[in-house]
């Protein structure tokens, strides 16, 4: 029998852990296709080391992934510059900005660059840890490791294998899977998260000049926790759950006179030539293609 130390391992790398695959080292010599004793011993030895090795490589892969994410975060890209130019119309130095659903901070770093005090709301543990590290030297940054909703409490977040689309809305998850938008993704675990409200954050940090909301189908619940108007607000929309967007429009119009705009995808451009009424923006949203997505913007009239 070949000694085990002569076995060659092929490392298959992906964005996840490193997998070790050992090629077959022996052939069956008994009739009927039964494995010989040598192959059985190799298989048993592989099983013995496979679990601890997987754990070792998983632990090594996580810091490597974090370093890659940090390098991307710190690099100032053309898209960052485009976002900076776009958000200047809402954010000035000294303003307060709430970034609801901050994820890995691709908007928070823009608001911080503009000189705003940024309150980043992010309930996912992995993302919140990244934000804490990324902004550890920023005096104008505050991290709130919670979700926001209509009232304080606790909820179960559906955690996706792509952290950008984890959600507190089971109905939103069901619809975006059925539509085919995210059919290849899995929400295979849950995470208990604390819920607070926009009203409570305003009481603690002050009234924001701008609120950005991107919470995968929970936008209407976040907006429901706001009882007084703010200067400007954005919230993500998708046609599969457009009734949630309509509820946001209705609530914002109840607490203040608003005008609306739409920006598709990551274009950082307005779709409409002018800011429009609630009725007009509903008509615009009704004409969206099924796979469209973007952000609805509202500002005080």
PyMOL commands that set and color helices and strands:
alter all, ss='L'
color gray80, all
select helices_A, chain A and resi 4-6+31-33+37-74+78-87+108-113+125-134+163-165+170-178+198-205+219-224+239-255+278-286
alter helices_A, ss='H'
color red, helices_A
select strands_A, chain A and resi 9-12+19-22+96-100+117-121+141-144+147-148+153-159+189-196+210-213+232-238+258-264+293-300
alter strands_A, ss='S'
color yellow, strands_A
deselect
rebuild
show_as cartoon
